[in-house]
Amino acid sequence: MTLVKSPYNFVPASTEDQVFKPDWAKDVSHDIPFEDGESGEIEIEITAETPIFIRDGHKKPKDGEKPTEEFSHFIDKNGQKKYFIPATSLKGMVRNVLEIMSFSRLNKNLINDHRYAFRDLSKSTNQYMTRYKKYEIQGGWLKENEDGSWLIEKCEELAHIDHRDLKDQLDIPFRDYFLNKQPKTKDSQSKYENSVVKNVGLVHSFKTVKKPLFGNVELNIAYFDSEGRKGQLVFTGQPGPRKEDQRDLPKEKKFKSSGKIREFVFFDSENPKILRVTKTQQKDFKFIYGHDDPGNLSKDWKYWREKLKHGEKAPVFFAENEKGELEHFGLSYMYKLPFKHRISELNLFNKDFVDKDLTETLFGYASKDEAQKGRLFFGHALAESDKVNVLPKVEAVLGGPKASYFPFYLEQHKDKGGYFTYDDLNARLRGFKRYPVQSKEVKTSSGDNQKVVSYFKPLDKGAKFKVKLRFHNLKSVEIGGVLSALTFHGYADTFFHSLGAAKPFGYGKVKIRVNDTRHLKKSCEDYMLDFENLMISKYPNWLSSPQIKELFAMAKGEVNEEFLSYPVIKDFISIKQENESLEPFTEFFENVDPSKLLKPFSVRLKPQNKLELESFDNYQDLSKYLNEEISIFGEFTEVNKSQIFDKIVQIIEAKHKDSIKKLRKDSHWDGNISSWLGNDLKDDLKEKLNPLL
């Protein structure tokens, strides 16, 4: 069994019958206020609990350039850098949490609607190989028209040619380069630019012979023949070394040969069939080969797209459908096969919903037929200059995970075994992707591959940012929903947001505190109680639902962070071979159950009686009692704080040895006592007891 690690996990999306659809959504207006609507602003403070980095989006890299290393900033009139968190980053962060807490839909308009592709050569019977064998793979030439459209000229015949023949007949040294040797580069460009290849050229005369492989399968093999037909050599990448059994080895040490040993020959037709490449196929091909993603751009495609721009043609491999039309194509003989469906075609997204969810009513929406502007307006969160410390440059591989890896991104519960993939219309996305917060950043290494490494200069933990969130014509429950999303339903000191880049490595853990509520008619707690009552009226088990459970568990963290890391390549292979998938966060970390910490505001807002502390004569029993009480109320009244202060003084002055021993440890002051008394009163108590400890 493979141990499935991951720095991310998913909060399950609500099914359509679970989605909360406000009955006032159709009446939302910027011009006609609700009778009970409110407008105003909330000032919030954001504190980085681990170093944080948000790349400066104003400095777009030119072709070939690395993205800027700088944190998002502007230069003020004094020439000083002013760091800030962009409004769009804050909006996305808060929206994602509110979508989950309000049982909103997984919005297909906010999902990258790509057609993913896959290639898996691990087994001859797996999904890829089974599909691949259904097609007759052919060769052709990809050409770009003046209007940017593409077409493929179909070759008359495609054949394979052995590296040994290239060496024997033309002295092309590929066999010398790759026999039991790791390729220096895996792309095809190095083959085309080889000095011998340039000298002898690509067009030669060949004959072809059918060579049996297995069963009824034959391979069309080309040999050099001066009296044969003209054909053109076509090279593709070298994924790894060619390993061959050596005849002089003892029998017990012999092994099965493996690795690429052949290139290709394309024989052109005098009257080639022209295959039209549709706009959708062109878009899908570009996505698969990273056309618009510098971090994932295929080296082979980078090479050939420059050729196309200059009027040359690129060799491609393709398959036709039953009508003789282009089905799909790629740059290698065993190219990535596109899945049958793009994300928007899955049953989960196959229709447009008229009824809007709570998040859409707040943040706005746009569809083919209608649009509504949002009623929440985020500013940029400006850093307090005296709280900013820029750390030295960090290097990391920040390439994000891809939804093409279906064992992680799709729910996996097939009755007959196997995986759900994007070939299945009834496949379901796992839900909202989240990065569990971590206690500290981890050092990363790019290894020897400097081409994929990113550099960035984060701000150190402790950086503080302030921002105003303005709202227009919101109902009380909507304000409560926003406050709940900001503060994790009033537990801002226990649960944290993730923000910015490098979240997989522990960066960007932030705490949000609501500072200024002068423009609100009620207390934050009363607004959140309104939201809570609404959600519980619809879903009685709202606070213990899987959505809340998974969200809050990942926002709390405090797990073995060794398992919050990306699997290595061999792990990905093993996961598929063993039919493993990514377990829900709270199932993988079984000791994580945030529901025990969550108390409804209907309980937390009850009048807080005076604590009964007289019977306690030691710190250990006292702390157990106080932690149970504070889990209900969230914060003690000033009267109770004063009582706690006096009781701890009394215990220490009585010289209770175990209590003195415990309070000599900073962890108790930074944890329990700080949460009971607040930082100011904690400091006063520590100063008073210092001579006795």
Summary of the structure (lengths in Angstrom):
residues: 693
radius of gyration: 31.5
end to end distance: 51.5
largest distance: 107.8
contacts: 1998
relative contact order: 0.16
helix: 33%
strand: 21%
